Amino acid sequence: FNYPTSHTVEEVSSSDYSACTVGKAISTDSTGATTINLKTAGTHYFICGVAGHCENGMKLAVKVESSSSSSSTDKPSTTSPSTTTTTKIPDSSSSWSLSPVLAFVTTWVALCVMMVVS
């Protein structure tokens, strides 16, 4: 995530994501450049911890599927108003493309820009 330091990146639980609950983050950063390695399958939830930002749509859910999943696509999928990005964890024998990561970062930056413009 690359964002103005007037925001935060907080990884939160599913219920905290749904309710935009701040203060109970799994991890948090406000440096303006946050890297999070998504190594486990499942959905990872991120919000901006600044008051009102999550409620205004500054939140992102990333679904990571294991490479043995029966899903037929490797491309990220998004929905609105919240965004969900789906990626597959590659087998050690397969090559890894950064395009899902770039889509994830681009989405977060777009959300940050939308909040600044609003």
C-alpha positions in Angstrom: 0.0 0.0 0.0 1.3 3.5 -0.9 -0.8 6.2 0.7 -0.7 9.6 2.4 0.4 9.4 6.0 -3.0 10.9 7.0 -4.3 7.3 6.6 -3.6 3.9 8.1 -3.6 0.3 6.8 -5.1 -2.0 9.4 -5.7 -5.7 9.0 -8.8 -6.6 10.8 -11.2 -9.5 11.4 -14.2 -10.2 9.2 -16.6 -8.7 11.8 -14.5 -5.6 12.4 -14.3 -5.2 8.6 -18.1 -5.4 8.3 -18.7 -3.0 11.1 -15.7 -0.7 10.4 -14.5 -1.3 14.0 -11.2 0.4 14.7 -8.9 -0.2 17.7 -8.8 -4.0 17.4 -6.5 -4.4 14.4 -4.5 -7.6 13.8 -1.7 -5.3 12.5 -1.6 -1.6 11.7 0.8 0.8 9.9 0.7 4.5 9.1 4.1 5.0 7.4 2.6 5.6 3.9 4.3 2.6 2.4 2.9 -0.7 3.9 3.8 -4.2 2.5 1.8 -7.1 3.6 2.7 -10.6 2.5 -0.4 -12.7 1.9 1.0 -16.2 2.5 -2.1 -18.0 3.8 -5.3 -18.9 1.9 -8.5 -17.2 3.1 -9.8 -13.7 3.1 -7.7 -10.9 4.5 -9.5 -7.7 5.5 -8.0 -4.2 5.5 -9.5 -0.8 6.5 -8.3 2.7 7.0 -8.4 3.3 10.8 -9.0 7.1 10.5 -12.5 8.0 11.9 -15.1 7.8 9.1 -12.8 6.6 6.3 -13.8 2.9 6.5 -17.5 3.9 6.6 -16.9 6.0 3.4 -15.6 2.9 1.6 -11.9 2.9 2.5 -11.8 -0.9 3.0 -10.5 -3.8 1.0 -11.0 -7.6 1.3 -8.5 -9.8 -0.4 -9.4 -13.5 -1.0 -6.4 -15.7 -1.4 -7.1 -19.2 -2.7 -4.7 -22.1 -2.5 -3.4 -23.3 -5.8 -5.2 -26.6 -5.4 -8.6 -24.7 -5.4 -11.1 -25.6 -8.1 -11.5 -21.9 -9.1 -11.2 -21.5 -12.9 -9.6 -18.0 -12.9 -6.3 -16.6 -11.8 -7.4 -13.0 -12.4 -8.4 -10.8 -9.5 -12.1 -10.0 -9.2 -13.6 -6.9 -7.7 -17.0 -5.9 -6.4 -18.4 -2.6 -5.2 -18.6 -0.6 -2.9 -16.0 -2.7 -1.0 -13.4 -4.4 -3.1 -12.5 -8.1 -3.0 -9.4 -9.3 -4.8 -8.9 -13.0 -5.4 -5.4 -14.4 -6.0 -4.0 -17.9 -6.0 -1.0 -19.0 -3.9 1.3 -20.7 -6.5 2.8 -24.1 -6.1 6.6 -24.0 -5.7 6.9 -25.4 -9.2 4.8 -22.7 -10.9 5.8 -19.2 -11.8 4.3 -16.2 -10.0 3.0 -13.1 -11.6 2.8 -9.8 -9.7 -0.3 -8.7 -11.5 -2.7 -9.6 -8.6 -0.4 -7.7 -6.2 -0.3 -4.7 -8.5 -4.1 -4.8 -8.8 -4.4 -4.9 -5.0 -2.0 -1.9 -4.6 -3.7 0.0 -7.4 -7.1 -0.5 -5.8 -5.9 0.7 -2.4 -4.3 3.8 -4.0 -7.5 4.5 -5.8 -9.4 4.3 -2.6 -6.9 6.7 -1.0 -7.3 9.2 -3.8 -11.0 9.0 -3.6 -10.9 9.9 0.1 -8.5 12.8 -0.6 -10.7 14.1 -3.4 -13.9 13.8 -1.4 
